[in-house]
């Protein structure tokens, strides 16, 4: 197999994103750049210099429309989620390039094999006021953590953590990633994104900072990301301020490091 170097990896992801954007535009599907990808678009007009992945978000109903639209196309990408991948231990779906192999070595997970991917973070309704939204968010977060623990091994960063997490990991593994994911996603889908005052991505990385008023996602704007024009929330400043604070300020040099832990190849 031919190894994929960093710049080529970025180009593969950009090619994927170009196709995703087209499918969404052709089918009236809403999506947004989020997290470090949106930050990169605003601050760097593309990838953050020490980053190499692309993250997008969709309301759950739009994701379902996207999956249906993708089935009608014959190309090199597919959606991976708990309903089509055995023992899928993540709370968010991935869009993958089937022509590639990705091997990751994360502490607590061991060796994992997949494909080059773009994460799709799903947004769901959280209720009509902030108190209700936070309560629902933290309730759902418990089940998201259980999905996460179902894939971890018992080797943690420290002996204390290994002991503390042994029983929860064992219980979650016994229940199984698929059953946990089915239950978790049913709970998430109970409140529709488009009929809620507040929304959130429970599977996101930023805790309760990802609870927002739905209105910030109601309209989108086109924004440059490398050589592409991709969708962003019109109120992107509100989003980025909630997640990062002073988002135009660069982190210290010590924090400008890649968290890339995987290796990628082209399939033979």
C-alpha positions as CSV (number, residue, x, y, z in Angstrom):
1,X,0.0,0.0,0.0
2,X,1.1,3.5,-0.7
3,X,1.5,5.8,2.3
4,X,-0.5,9.0,2.3
5,X,1.5,12.0,3.5
6,X,0.0,15.0,5.3
7,X,-0.6,17.4,2.4
8,X,-2.1,14.6,0.3
9,X,-4.4,13.7,3.3
10,X,-5.6,17.3,3.4
11,X,-6.4,17.2,-0.3
12,X,-8.3,13.9,0.0
13,X,-10.4,15.5,2.7
14,X,-11.0,18.6,0.5
15,X,-12.1,16.4,-2.4
16,X,-14.5,14.6,0.0
17,X,-15.8,18.0,1.2
18,X,-16.3,19.2,-2.3
19,X,-18.6,16.2,-3.0
20,X,-20.4,16.5,0.3
21,X,-21.1,20.2,-0.4
22,X,-22.5,19.3,-3.8
23,X,-24.8,16.6,-2.5
24,X,-26.1,19.0,0.1
25,X,-26.7,21.8,-2.3
26,X,-28.4,19.5,-4.9
27,X,-30.8,18.1,-2.2
28,X,-31.5,21.2,0.0
29,X,-29.6,19.7,2.9
30,X,-28.3,22.0,5.7
31,X,-24.8,21.6,7.0
32,X,-22.2,23.8,8.7
33,X,-18.5,23.9,9.3
34,X,-18.0,23.7,13.0
35,X,-15.2,23.5,15.6
36,X,-11.7,23.9,14.4
37,X,-12.8,23.8,10.8
38,X,-15.0,26.9,11.2
39,X,-12.3,28.5,13.2
40,X,-9.8,27.7,10.5
41,X,-12.1,29.2,7.8
42,X,-12.5,32.5,9.7
43,X,-8.9,32.9,11.0
44,X,-6.8,31.2,8.3
45,X,-9.2,30.8,5.3
46,X,-8.6,27.0,5.5
47,X,-6.9,24.4,7.7
48,X,-5.5,25.7,11.0
49,X,-1.7,25.3,10.3
50,X,-1.2,22.6,12.9
51,X,-4.5,20.8,12.2
52,X,-5.4,18.3,9.5
53,X,-9.1,17.3,9.8
54,X,-12.5,18.6,8.7
55,X,-15.5,18.6,11.0
56,X,-19.1,19.5,9.9
57,X,-22.4,19.4,11.6
58,X,-26.0,18.7,10.4
59,X,-29.4,18.7,12.1
60,X,-30.4,15.1,12.5
61,X,-33.2,15.2,9.9
62,X,-30.7,16.7,7.3
63,X,-28.3,13.9,8.1
64,X,-31.0,11.4,7.3
65,X,-31.7,13.1,4.0
66,X,-28.0,13.1,3.3
67,X,-27.8,9.4,3.8
68,X,-30.7,8.8,1.5
69,X,-29.2,11.0,-1.2
70,X,-25.8,9.3,-0.9
71,X,-27.4,5.9,-1.6
72,X,-28.5,7.1,-5.0
73,X,-24.9,8.1,-6.0
74,X,-22.1,5.7,-6.9
75,X,-18.8,7.1,-5.8
76,X,-15.9,6.5,-3.5
77,X,-17.5,7.7,-0.2
78,X,-19.9,6.2,2.3
79,X,-21.4,7.0,5.7
80,X,-20.4,4.8,8.6
81,X,-22.5,4.8,11.7
82,X,-23.9,2.4,14.3
83,X,-26.6,1.0,12.0
84,X,-24.1,-0.2,9.3
85,X,-20.9,-0.9,11.2
86,X,-20.6,-3.7,13.7
87,X,-19.5,-2.5,17.2
88,X,-19.4,1.1,16.2
89,X,-18.2,2.9,19.3
90,X,-18.7,6.5,18.4
91,X,-21.6,8.8,19.0
92,X,-21.1,10.7,15.7
93,X,-21.2,9.3,12.1
94,X,-18.3,9.5,9.7
95,X,-18.1,10.0,6.0
96,X,-15.2,7.9,4.7
97,X,-13.1,7.4,1.6
98,X,-13.4,3.7,0.8
99,X,-10.2,3.7,-1.2
100,X,-8.1,4.4,1.9
101,X,-6.9,2.7,5.1
102,X,-6.4,4.6,8.3
103,X,-4.7,3.0,11.4
104,X,-4.9,4.9,14.7
105,X,-3.1,4.2,18.0
106,X,-4.9,6.0,20.8
107,X,-4.2,5.3,24.4
108,X,-7.3,3.6,25.9
109,X,-8.4,2.3,22.5
110,X,-5.5,0.3,21.2
111,X,-5.1,-0.2,17.5
112,X,-8.0,0.9,15.4
113,X,-8.4,0.5,11.6
114,X,-10.7,2.5,9.4
115,X,-10.6,4.9,6.5
116,X,-9.8,8.6,6.0
117,X,-12.9,10.4,7.3
118,X,-14.8,13.5,7.9
119,X,-16.7,13.7,11.2
120,X,-20.4,14.7,11.1
121,X,-21.7,16.1,14.4
122,X,-25.4,15.8,14.8
123,X,-27.5,18.6,16.3
124,X,-30.7,17.9,18.1
125,X,-33.4,19.9,19.9
126,X,-32.8,20.5,23.6
127,X,-36.0,22.3,24.6
128,X,-37.6,25.7,25.0
129,X,-35.4,27.4,27.7
130,X,-31.8,27.2,28.8
131,X,-32.5,25.4,32.0
132,X,-34.3,22.6,30.2
133,X,-31.6,22.5,27.5
134,X,-28.8,22.0,30.0
135,X,-30.7,19.3,31.9
136,X,-31.4,17.4,28.7
137,X,-27.9,17.9,27.5
138,X,-26.3,16.5,30.6
139,X,-28.8,13.6,30.7
140,X,-27.9,12.6,27.2
141,X,-24.2,13.1,27.8
142,X,-24.3,10.2,30.3
143,X,-25.4,7.8,27.5
144,X,-22.9,9.4,25.1
145,X,-20.2,8.5,27.6
146,X,-21.4,5.0,27.8
147,X,-21.1,4.6,24.0
148,X,-17.5,5.9,24.4
149,X,-16.7,3.6,27.2
150,X,-17.9,0.6,25.3
151,X,-14.9,0.9,22.9
152,X,-12.2,1.7,25.5
153,X,-9.9,-0.9,26.9
154,X,-8.9,-0.8,30.5
155,X,-5.5,0.7,30.0
156,X,-5.8,4.4,30.9
157,X,-3.3,7.2,31.3
158,X,-2.7,6.2,35.0
159,X,-3.2,3.2,37.3
160,X,-5.8,5.2,39.3
161,X,-7.9,5.8,36.1
162,X,-7.6,2.2,35.1
163,X,-9.0,1.1,38.4
164,X,-11.8,3.7,38.4
165,X,-12.9,3.0,34.8
166,X,-12.6,-0.8,35.0
167,X,-16.2,-1.5,36.1
168,X,-17.9,1.2,33.9
169,X,-16.0,-0.1,30.9
170,X,-16.8,-3.7,31.7
171,X,-20.6,-2.9,32.0
172,X,-20.7,-0.9,28.8
173,X,-18.8,-3.6,26.9
174,X,-21.3,-6.1,28.2
175,X,-24.2,-4.1,27.0
176,X,-22.5,-3.5,23.7
177,X,-21.8,-0.5,21.5
178,X,-24.7,-1.1,19.1
179,X,-27.4,-1.4,21.8
180,X,-26.0,1.7,23.6
181,X,-25.9,3.6,20.3
182,X,-29.4,2.7,19.3
183,X,-30.8,3.8,22.7
184,X,-28.7,7.0,22.8
185,X,-29.7,8.0,19.3
186,X,-33.4,7.4,20.0
187,X,-33.2,9.6,23.0
188,X,-31.4,12.3,21.1
189,X,-34.0,12.3,18.3
190,X,-37.0,12.8,20.6
191,X,-36.7,16.6,20.4
192,X,-36.6,17.8,16.8
193,X,-34.0,20.4,15.9
194,X,-36.4,22.6,13.9
195,X,-39.0,22.7,16.6
196,X,-36.8,23.6,19.6
197,X,-35.7,27.0,20.8
198,X,-32.4,25.5,22.0
199,X,-30.2,22.9,20.2
200,X,-26.9,21.2,20.9
201,X,-24.4,18.6,19.7
202,X,-24.2,16.2,22.6
203,X,-21.4,14.3,20.9
204,X,-19.3,17.4,20.6
205,X,-16.0,18.1,22.3
206,X,-16.8,21.4,24.1
207,X,-19.4,20.5,26.8
208,X,-22.3,22.8,27.6
209,X,-20.6,25.5,25.4
210,X,-22.3,23.6,22.5
211,X,-25.8,24.5,23.7
212,X,-27.1,27.3,21.5
213,X,-30.2,29.1,20.5
214,X,-31.4,27.5,17.3
215,X,-31.6,30.9,15.6
216,X,-27.8,31.1,15.1
217,X,-28.1,28.1,12.7
218,X,-31.2,29.3,10.8
219,X,-29.3,31.1,8.1
220,X,-26.0,30.1,6.5
221,X,-23.3,32.0,4.5
222,X,-20.7,30.8,2.1
223,X,-17.1,31.0,3.5
224,X,-13.8,30.2,2.0
225,X,-12.0,27.1,3.1
226,X,-8.8,26.5,1.1
227,X,-10.0,26.2,-2.5
228,X,-13.6,25.6,-1.6
229,X,-16.7,27.7,-0.7
230,X,-18.4,25.9,2.2
231,X,-21.4,26.7,4.5
232,X,-21.1,28.3,7.9
233,X,-23.7,29.6,10.3
234,X,-24.4,33.2,9.6
235,X,-24.0,34.0,13.3
236,X,-20.6,32.3,13.3
237,X,-19.2,34.9,15.6
238,X,-21.7,33.9,18.4
239,X,-20.7,30.2,17.8
240,X,-17.0,30.8,17.9
241,X,-17.1,33.1,20.9
242,X,-19.0,30.5,22.9
243,X,-16.6,27.8,22.0
244,X,-13.2,29.6,22.0
245,X,-13.7,33.0,23.6
246,X,-11.3,35.4,21.8
247,X,-11.2,33.2,18.7
248,X,-8.9,35.4,16.6
249,X,-6.1,35.2,19.2
250,X,-3.6,32.5,18.4
251,X,-2.8,30.0,21.1
252,X,0.7,30.0,22.6
253,X,3.5,28.3,20.6
254,X,3.4,25.3,23.0
255,X,-0.2,24.7,22.1
256,X,0.3,24.9,18.4
257,X,0.9,21.2,18.0
258,X,-0.9,18.5,15.9
259,X,-2.8,15.8,17.7
260,X,-2.6,13.6,14.6
261,X,-2.1,10.0,15.9
262,X,-2.9,8.0,12.8
263,X,-1.2,6.7,9.6
264,X,-3.0,6.5,6.3
265,X,-2.4,4.5,3.1
266,X,-4.1,4.0,-0.3
267,X,-5.5,0.5,-0.7
268,X,-3.7,-1.6,-3.3
